[in-house]
Amino acid sequence: MKVTFLNYIKSIVMQAMIFLGVSPSPVTSKMEVNLNQAKLLLNTLILLQEKTDGNLTPQESEVLRNAVDELQVKYDEVLRLEEEFGG
């Protein structure tokens, strides 16, 4: 696979989805939640968004914006469930 900005963003999103329990862990094949790691990856995308502002193609900007939005919503949802049901 060619290393591109879009592929990099997609790989971060895939990792975050694993830590949010949306996708199974490739190591254990189990659904696991690690909110600290998910938040770290979300914050990484937010940092990339801030630091690359004005330097991305329209497609890259859109993919990054959508990734941040999607992960923020999912993170908030999983956090709420963890707090409500005690993880």
ZIRAFEN-V372491 format. One record per backbone hydrogen bond with DSSP energy under -0.5 kcal/mol. NH is the residue of the N-H (numbers start at 1). CO is the residue of the C=O. E is the energy in kcal/mol with one decimal. If there is no record, write none. Layout:
nh->(NH	NH)
co->(CO	CO)
e->(E	E)
This chain:
nh->(4	8	9	10	11	12	13	14	15	16	17	18	19	20	21	21	22	23	25	29	32	34	38	39	40	41	42	43	44	45	46	47	48	49	50	51	52	53	55	61	62	63	64	65	66	67	68	69	70	71	72	73	74	75	76	77	78	79	80	81	82	83	84	85	86)
co->(2	4	5	6	7	8	9	10	11	12	13	14	15	16	18	32	17	17	30	25	30	19	34	35	36	37	38	39	40	41	42	43	44	45	46	47	48	50	52	57	58	59	60	61	62	63	64	65	66	67	68	69	70	71	72	73	74	75	76	77	78	79	80	81	82)
e->(-0.8	-2.3	-2.4	-2.6	-2.2	-1.9	-2.4	-2.4	-2.1	-2.6	-2.5	-1.6	-2.2	-1.6	-1.4	-0.6	-2.6	-1.3	-3.2	-2.4	-0.7	-3.3	-2.3	-2.6	-2.0	-2.1	-2.4	-2.9	-1.8	-2.0	-2.2	-2.5	-2.5	-2.4	-2.3	-2.8	-1.9	-0.7	-2.9	-2.7	-2.3	-2.7	-2.5	-2.6	-2.8	-2.3	-2.5	-2.5	-2.9	-2.6	-2.4	-2.2	-2.3	-3.1	-2.5	-2.1	-2.7	-2.9	-2.3	-2.2	-2.8	-2.5	-2.6	-3.0	-1.5)
